[in-house]
């Protein structure tokens, strides 16, 4: 059996080890880009939604005045972006992969 001090040290070390493991599992992946029309003019009033192809879950980003968007903490997986803006046809990107700790533009 472990002496009392060794058991206390193990009890303190176990939660620290668990917290390090859990924090290591978070995703810091990102997807970003610009929404422009055919002559490359920025469209800031568009709606951009990445759609996870495995789950069907979609989120939405706000665009800045330059038509730029950023999605942070994207879970790894295969995605399609759907872009909608009044006066334009809905656009969909080809499927793309987001890996852990990757930035996709």
C-alpha positions in Angstrom: 0.0 0.0 0.0 1.2 3.6 -0.7 2.1 5.8 2.3 -0.3 8.6 3.0 1.9 11.3 1.3 2.2 9.2 -1.9 -1.6 8.7 -2.1 -2.2 12.4 -1.6 0.3 13.2 -4.4 -1.5 10.7 -6.7 -4.9 12.3 -5.9 -3.5 15.7 -6.9 -1.8 14.5 -10.0 -4.8 12.5 -11.4 -7.0 15.6 -11.9 -4.2 17.5 -13.5 -3.5 14.7 -15.9 -7.2 14.5 -16.8 -7.5 18.2 -17.3 -4.5 18.2 -19.7 -6.0 15.4 -21.7 -9.4 17.1 -21.9 -8.0 20.4 -23.0 -5.9 18.7 -25.6 -9.0 17.5 -27.4 -10.4 20.9 -28.2 -10.4 22.0 -31.9 -8.8 25.2 -32.9 -9.5 24.8 -36.6 -10.7 27.7 -38.6 -12.4 28.4 -41.9 -12.4 31.8 -43.5 -12.8 33.5 -46.8 -14.3 36.4 -48.8 -17.7 36.7 -50.6 -17.4 38.5 -53.9 -19.4 38.8 -57.1 -18.1 38.1 -60.6 -16.1 41.3 -61.0 -14.7 40.6 -57.5 -16.6 43.3 -55.6 -17.2 42.5 -52.0 -20.7 41.4 -50.9 -21.2 42.2 -47.2 -24.9 41.3 -47.0 -24.5 37.6 -47.7 -25.2 34.7 -45.5 -22.4 32.1 -45.2 -23.1 28.7 -43.7 -20.6 25.8 -43.4 -22.5 22.5 -43.4 -20.9 19.5 -41.8 -21.6 16.7 -44.3 -21.5 13.9 -41.6 -23.9 15.5 -39.2 -25.9 18.1 -41.3 -25.2 20.7 -38.6 -24.7 24.2 -40.0 -23.7 27.5 -38.4 -23.8 31.0 -39.7 -21.2 33.8 -39.8 -21.5 37.5 -40.1 -19.5 39.2 -42.8 -17.6 42.4 -42.3 -17.9 45.4 -44.7 -15.3 43.8 -47.0 -17.3 40.5 -47.3 -14.9 38.6 -45.1 -16.0 35.8 -42.8 -14.3 33.6 -40.2 -15.5 30.5 -38.5 -13.5 29.5 -35.4 -13.4 26.3 -33.4 -14.6 24.3 -36.4 -14.8 20.6 -35.6 -12.8 18.4 -37.9 -14.8 16.9 -40.8 -16.0 17.4 -44.4 -17.8 20.6 -45.1 -19.7 22.5 -47.8 -20.2 26.2 -47.7 -23.6 27.6 -48.7 -23.6 31.3 -49.6 -26.8 33.2 -50.1 -27.3 36.9 -50.9 -30.4 38.8 -52.1 -30.3 39.2 -55.9 -27.8 36.4 -56.4 -28.2 32.6 -57.0 -27.3 30.4 -54.0 -23.7 29.2 -54.3 -22.2 26.0 -52.8 -18.5 25.2 -52.6 -17.2 21.8 -53.4 -16.7 19.7 -50.3 -13.5 20.4 -48.3 -11.8 18.8 -45.4 -11.1 20.6 -42.1 -8.4 18.8 -40.0 -7.5 19.5 -36.4 -5.6 22.7 -35.9 -5.9 23.7 -39.5 -7.0 26.9 -41.2 -8.9 26.5 -44.4 -9.4 29.5 -46.7 
